[in-house]
C-alpha cells in the first residue's frame, strides 16, 4: 500500500498531526531499519498488510480518502 500525494498533503496542512505522523512512521518501521539499506524507517510489509486487511477486509486495498487523517487523529487522542 502506498501513500498518495493527496494523503501526504492532508497531513501536511494539519501541523498538529505532524508529531503523531512521525511517531506512526517509526511504529510501523521494520525492526533494525537503521542497519538495512536504504537506512530509512520503511514500514514492515507484513504489518501493513495485516493492518489493511483488518481495516478493509483485503490486503491489496488503497487508503480511502480521509482514513489516514482519521487514523492519525485517533492515534493522537489515545496517546
C-alpha positions as CSV (number, residue, x, y, z in Angstrom):
1,X,0.0,0.0,0.0
2,X,1.4,3.4,-1.0
3,X,0.6,6.8,0.2
4,X,-0.6,9.3,-2.4
5,X,0.3,12.9,-2.7
6,X,-3.2,13.7,-1.5
7,X,-2.6,11.7,1.7
8,X,0.7,13.5,2.4
9,X,-0.9,16.9,1.7
10,X,-3.9,16.1,4.0
11,X,-1.4,15.6,6.8
12,X,0.9,18.5,5.8
13,X,-1.9,21.0,6.2
14,X,-2.6,19.8,9.7
15,X,0.6,20.7,11.7
16,X,-1.0,19.3,15.0
17,X,-0.7,15.8,13.4
18,X,2.9,16.0,12.4
19,X,4.4,14.6,15.6
20,X,1.8,11.9,15.6
21,X,2.6,11.0,11.9
22,X,6.3,10.8,12.7
23,X,5.5,8.5,15.6
24,X,3.4,6.3,13.4
25,X,6.2,6.1,10.8
26,X,8.5,4.7,13.5
27,X,5.8,2.5,14.9
28,X,5.3,0.8,11.6
29,X,9.0,0.7,10.7
30,X,10.8,-2.6,10.4
31,X,12.9,-3.7,13.4
32,X,16.5,-2.7,12.8
33,X,15.7,-0.4,9.9
34,X,18.9,1.6,10.6
35,X,21.0,-1.4,9.7
36,X,19.3,-2.3,6.4
37,X,19.8,-0.2,3.2
38,X,18.4,2.2,2.3
39,X,18.5,3.0,6.1
40,X,15.0,4.5,6.2
41,X,12.2,3.7,8.6
42,X,10.2,2.0,5.9
43,X,7.1,0.1,7.0
44,X,7.2,-3.7,7.5
45,X,5.1,-5.1,4.6
46,X,3.6,-7.8,6.8
47,X,2.4,-5.3,9.4
48,X,1.0,-3.0,6.8
49,X,-0.8,-6.0,5.0
50,X,-2.3,-7.1,8.4
51,X,-3.5,-3.5,9.2
52,X,-5.0,-3.0,5.8
53,X,-6.7,-6.4,5.9
54,X,-8.2,-5.7,9.4
55,X,-9.4,-2.3,8.2
56,X,-10.7,-3.1,4.7
57,X,-11.0,-6.9,4.6
58,X,-8.3,-7.5,2.0
59,X,-4.6,-6.5,1.8
60,X,-4.5,-5.1,-1.7
61,X,-6.7,-2.1,-0.9
62,X,-5.5,1.5,-1.1
63,X,-6.3,4.0,1.6
64,X,-9.8,5.6,1.4
65,X,-9.5,9.3,1.3
66,X,-9.5,10.7,4.8
67,X,-8.6,7.4,6.5
68,X,-5.0,8.5,7.1
69,X,-6.1,11.7,8.8
70,X,-8.8,9.8,10.8
71,X,-6.2,7.2,11.9
72,X,-3.7,9.9,13.0
73,X,-6.4,11.8,14.9
74,X,-7.4,8.6,16.7
75,X,-3.8,7.8,17.5
76,X,-3.3,11.3,18.8
77,X,-6.4,11.1,21.0
78,X,-5.5,7.7,22.6
79,X,-1.9,8.6,23.3
